[in-house]
């Protein structure tokens, strides 16, 4: 069965390859919405649904996801420039925030399954020097909250409670369960 990842994220691709899934990549052209009134889970799931719908086609299984960082119930998406990235990291400094990934799986018949995962992330106290060093060593502009835990995360993250893969952008175990639920054979080795 044809499986499509509706994302250009190299992190999501890496996670699914590591899980042993065979798929093709078709980045979704859908525009994400920014409606904090939907709540953390609702916003991430709706963005994932929009992304999946834009790529969905008969006979194919589509996987789409949206990851956002939330602090004080406010979503932090991708920063538009380094100054905004610096401000995001400053806001996260010394605090616990949530990373929510909404996922939408569309089966070959067009039926949608949406779900989400939340991970608590505790940031170290960051001074301006550490923030500038982190920004110089990474590519923060394509990441929600201006950071990737897999990209020098040891500089900024003190600990997590929940799935590391979720913070990277995809709760793989939940995705595999959803795929098994629609009859896609998954080999877990």
URTA-V769867 format. One line per field, one symbol per residue. phi: phi as a letter, one per 20 degrees, with the letter a starting at -180 (. if undefined). psi: psi as a letter, one per 30 degrees, with the letter a starting at -180 (. if undefined). A space follows every 10 residues. Layout:
phi: ???
psi: ???
//
This chain:
phi: .fdceebeff fffgffffen eeaddcgfef efecdfffng ffffffffff ffffdgbgnd eddcbbdcec clmdfdeefe bfffffffff fegmcecddd deccddefen fecdabccce cdeffdefff ffffffecdf fdcgmmbcfe dlgffcdeac cpffffffpa fggfffffff fenefdedc
psi: kkkkjhkgkf eeeeeeeffg kkllkjkkgk kklijfffle eeeeeeeeee eeeffklkfk kkkllkklkk khgkkjbkkf leeeeeeeee efkglklkkk jkkkkklfgg kkjkllkkkk kkklkkleee eeeeeffaif fgkkgglkff ihffffkell jakeeeefgj ieeeeeeeee fggkkkkj.
//
